[in-house]
Amino acid sequence: MKKLINLILGLSLMAGIIYGLYSIVNYFIGILSSLQQEVSAAIIAGMVTIIVSILSITIGKYYERKMVIEKELREKKIPMYVEFIEFFFNMFLAEKREDGNISQEDMISFFNKFTQKLMVWGSDEVVSQWSNYRRKIGKNPGDTAKTMFEFEKLLLAIRKDTGHTNKNIKSGDLLGLFINDIDNYIEK
């Protein structure tokens, strides 16, 4: 019942505002039509100038504020993504070193921290790709090719989130930066 009353009040208020604007516009048209053409043209030109100035300032401030917010978000995202890339490179290099792999506890700890940060700072696309990547690893732990290419999708999403276009990057290009035999896994 309360929702219905609020809806009726909202519609009534909107109808009143529309009627008021209509009345004001009609009033000004009546005044302008009774004036000489030169005077009404000058008034219209002045009003248009004022309206355009107000709109320009308002739109400019909106985009300026949007850019500041994007810059602040990027400043939070980039260190998180750099830490992620460093961890994965350390993990890959650990497999090649004699001292062995990174411990399971270290991996779980890192992934938990990264996921928490990602939930707050990551874009929708990166969050979705991270979720897909984790699911694919869980379903196909032995399928190296699928895992690698899912990881590349995640890297591409991270690059996009930090402002890159990825326009000329093909499948395997990012993986080829650190996997020597990536051409063996790319479908011809």
Secondary structure, 3 states (H helix, E strand, C coil): CHHHHHHHHHHHHHHHHHHHHHHHHHHHHHHHHHCCHHHHHHHHHHHHHHHHHHHHHHHHHHHHHHHHHHHHHHHHHHHHHHHHHHHHHHHHHHHHCCCCCCCHHHHHHHHHHHHHHHHHHCCHHHHHHHHHHHHHHHHCCCCHHHHHHHHHHHHHHHHHHCCCCCCCCCCCCCHHHCCCCHHHCCCC
